[in-house]
Amino acid sequence: MIAAADSVWQISHLDLIIRMVLAVILGGLIGLEREWNNHAAGFRTHILVCLGSATIMLLSEYGFSEFVNEANVRIDPSRLAAQVVSGIGFLGAGAILRNGNVIKGLTTAASVWLVAAIGLSVGAGFITGALVCTFLVLISLYVLNKLEKHIIRHRRTHEVEIMINEHPGFLSSLTARFGEQGIQVIHLKMMPESAPSPIVGKAGENPVMHLVFSLRCPKHEKLIAAYEQICALDIVVRMEASNFVFHKQAA
């Protein structure tokens, strides 16, 4: 309980412990979902952010209570909280990764920022708001994630980069493999490479072509099957897609 004594607010040790433990639990619940899906900021990171935010809020509210009666001291409990809200973006930015046109980690960065808000709420004693926020965050991260994948699975594109030894009919050979699996080619970018191919055939070094395919396929198994067929082609030097890398060694 919080009691007033000589116009100075204090917090009991029990209430202090309850708020800090609750911050660990709520932050851990959100972090567990991120950890389960193998994201950059996981279980322990979310716990530390939530606990740290709650501790800073408690410090801002009650850590300077002995100076309240000083003539030239003005206490503003929101000042440290404001620094947490703005400063946590630095940590969240570390979870954002960019690979070509694909950006990953935005949701995890947002969850870290939200966990900081939950920690501040717990530290300030705004328990109902912290509980409701945690519940809604878990709904957004887990339930709505499943719903989103179900709704847009036919609209999602996959990018794959392929380096090949330039050869007559190479493009038809690649697109035929995609067509066999029912994969739609949305966009194709072709860039000749200046470096010679590491694969040396009987006729010497062939020019290398760098291809970037944007594909649409609702089933991940179809993509993997097409990737395996393409990797078996002699003209393919290197192939890279999300969670899939193939590099043929020089003979």
C-alpha positions in Angstrom: 0.0 0.0 0.0 1.0 3.6 -0.6 0.7 5.9 2.5 1.3 9.6 3.0 3.6 10.7 5.8 4.6 14.3 6.2 3.3 15.0 2.7 5.8 12.4 1.3 4.4 9.4 -0.6 6.0 6.1 0.1 5.4 2.6 -1.3 5.4 -0.6 0.8 8.0 -3.3 0.1 5.2 -5.8 -0.7 3.6 -3.5 -3.3 7.0 -2.8 -4.8 7.8 -6.6 -5.2 4.3 -7.3 -6.6 4.7 -4.7 -9.3 8.2 -5.8 -10.4 7.2 -9.5 -10.5 4.1 -8.6 -12.5 6.3 -6.7 -14.9 8.4 -9.9 -15.4 5.3 -12.0 -16.0 3.7 -9.7 -18.5 6.9 -9.0 -20.4 7.7 -12.7 -20.3 4.4 -13.7 -21.9 4.9 -11.4 -24.9 8.6 -12.5 -25.1 7.6 -16.1 -25.1 5.5 -15.7 -28.2 8.4 -13.9 -29.9 10.9 -16.6 -28.8 8.5 -19.4 -30.0 8.6 -17.9 -33.5 12.4 -17.4 -33.5 12.5 -13.6 -33.6 15.6 -11.5 -32.7 14.2 -10.1 -29.4 12.8 -13.0 -27.4 11.9 -14.2 -23.9 14.7 -12.6 -21.8 14.9 -9.4 -23.8 11.2 -8.6 -23.3 11.4 -9.5 -19.6 14.4 -7.1 -19.1 12.8 -4.3 -21.0 9.5 -4.6 -19.1 11.2 -5.0 -15.7 13.6 -2.1 -16.4 10.7 0.2 -17.5 8.8 -0.7 -14.3 11.8 -0.1 -12.1 12.5 3.3 -13.8 8.8 4.3 -13.3 9.0 3.2 -9.6 12.2 5.2 -9.2 10.6 8.2 -10.9 7.5 8.1 -8.6 9.0 7.1 -5.3 12.8 7.1 -5.5 13.0 10.9 -4.9 10.3 11.2 -2.3 12.7 12.4 0.3 13.4 15.5 -1.7 9.7 16.5 -2.1 9.8 19.0 0.8 12.9 20.7 -0.4 12.2 24.4 -1.3 13.9 24.4 -4.7 13.0 20.9 -5.8 10.1 20.1 -8.2 9.2 16.4 -8.7 7.8 15.3 -12.1 7.2 11.5 -12.2 6.7 11.6 -15.9 10.2 12.8 -16.8 12.0 9.5 -16.6 9.0 7.7 -18.2 9.3 10.1 -21.2 12.9 9.2 -21.6 12.1 5.5 -21.6 9.4 5.9 -24.3 11.8 7.7 -26.6 15.0 5.8 -25.7 13.6 2.3 -26.2 13.5 2.9 -29.9 17.2 2.4 -30.0 16.9 -1.1 -28.7 13.9 -1.8 -31.0 15.9 -0.7 -34.1 18.4 -3.4 -33.4 15.7 -6.0 -34.1 15.0 -4.6 -37.6 16.8 -6.4 -40.4 16.8 -5.6 -44.1 17.7 -8.1 -46.8 17.2 -6.5 -50.2 13.6 -5.5 -50.5 12.5 -7.6 -47.5 12.4 -5.9 -44.1 12.1 -8.1 -41.0 11.7 -7.3 -37.3 9.3 -4.4 -37.4 6.7 -6.3 -35.4 9.3 -7.4 -32.8 10.6 -3.8 -32.5 7.0 -2.7 -31.9 6.5 -5.4 -29.3 9.7 -4.2 -27.4 8.3 -0.7 -27.4 4.9 -1.9 -26.2 6.6 -4.0 -23.4 8.3 -0.8 -22.2 4.8 0.8 -22.0 3.5 -2.1 -20.1 6.4 -1.9 -17.7 5.8 1.8 -17.1 2.1 1.1 -16.5 2.9 -1.6 -13.9 5.5 0.7 -12.2 2.9 3.5 -12.0 0.3 1.2 -10.5 -1.9 1.3 -13.7 -2.4 -2.5 -13.4 -5.6 -2.8 -15.3 -4.2 -0.9 -18.3 -1.1 -3.2 -18.2 -3.2 -6.4 -18.1 -5.5 -5.3 -20.9 -2.5 -4.1 -23.1 -0.7 -7.5 -22.6 -3.9 -9.4 -23.5 -4.4 -7.4 -26.7 -0.7 -7.6 -27.6 -0.8 -11.4 -27.3 -4.0 -11.5 -29.4 -2.3 -9.3 -32.1 0.9 -11.3 -32.2 -0.6 -14.8 -32.1 -4.2 -14.9 -33.2 -4.2 -12.1 -35.7 -0.9 -13.4 -37.1 -2.6 -16.7 -38.0 -5.5 -14.8 -39.5 -3.3 -12.6 -41.5 -1.4 -15.5 -43.0 -4.6 -17.2 -43.9 -6.1 -14.1 -45.6 -3.0 -13.0 -47.6 -1.4 -16.3 -48.4 -2.4 -16.1 -52.0 -1.1 -12.5 -52.3 2.3 -12.9 -50.7 5.4 -12.8 -52.9 8.7 -14.6 -52.4 12.0 -13.3 -53.8 14.7 -15.7 -55.0 18.1 -14.8 -56.5 19.7 -17.2 -58.9 23.2 -17.0 -60.5 23.6 -19.1 -63.6 26.1 -19.8 -66.4 24.5 -18.1 -69.4 23.3 -20.8 -71.8 20.8 -20.9 -74.6 17.3 -21.6 -73.2 18.3 -21.0 -69.6 15.3 -18.9 -68.9 12.8 -21.4 -70.2 14.5 -24.1 -68.1 14.0 -22.1 -64.9 10.4 -21.0 -65.5 9.4 -24.5 -66.5 10.4 -25.7 -63.0 8.3 -23.0 -61.4 5.4 -23.8 -63.7 5.5 -27.5 -62.9 4.8 -26.6 -59.2 2.1 -24.1 -60.0 4.2 -21.1 -59.0 3.5 -17.8 -60.7 6.4 -15.5 -61.8 5.3 -12.0 -60.9 8.5 -10.1 -61.8 11.9 -10.9 -63.2 15.1 -8.8 -63.1 18.2 -9.9 -65.1 21.6 -8.5 -64.5 24.8 -9.7 -66.3 27.7 -10.2 -63.8 31.2 -8.9 -64.6 32.9 -11.7 -62.6 33.5 -15.0 -64.4 31.6 -18.1 -63.2 33.5 -20.4 -60.7 32.1 -23.3 -62.7 34.5 -24.1 -65.6 33.1 -26.2 -68.4 34.7 -27.8 -71.4 34.4 -24.6 -73.4 36.0 -22.4 -70.7 34.4 -19.8 -68.5 30.9 -18.8 -69.5 29.4 -15.4 -68.6 27.3 -15.3 -65.5 23.7 -14.0 -65.3 22.2 -12.8 -62.1 18.4 -13.3 -62.0 16.0 -12.1 -59.3 12.5 -13.7 -59.4 9.4 -12.5 -57.5 7.2 -15.5 -57.1 3.7 -16.1 -55.8 2.9 -19.4 -54.3 0.5 -20.2 -51.5 2.2 -23.4 -50.4 5.8 -23.4 -49.0 6.2 -27.1 -50.0 5.8 -26.2 -53.7 8.5 -23.5 -53.4 11.0 -26.0 -51.8 10.3 -28.6 -54.5 10.9 -26.0 -57.3 14.1 -24.9 -55.5 15.4 -28.4 -55.4 14.7 -29.0 -59.0 16.4 -25.8 -60.1 19.5 -26.5 -57.9 19.9 -29.8 -59.8 20.4 -28.0 -63.1 24.1 -27.8 -64.3 23.8 -24.1 -65.2 22.9 -23.0 -61.7 25.9 -21.6 -59.8 24.2 -20.1 -56.8 20.7 -19.8 -55.5 19.4 -17.8 -52.5 16.0 -17.3 -51.0 14.5 -16.9 -47.6 15.9 -19.7 -45.4 17.3 -21.4 -48.5 20.9 -21.0 -49.8 22.6 -23.2 -52.5 26.2 -22.6 -53.7 27.8 -25.0 -56.2 31.5 -25.6 -55.5 34.0 -25.1 -58.3 35.1 -28.3 -60.0 
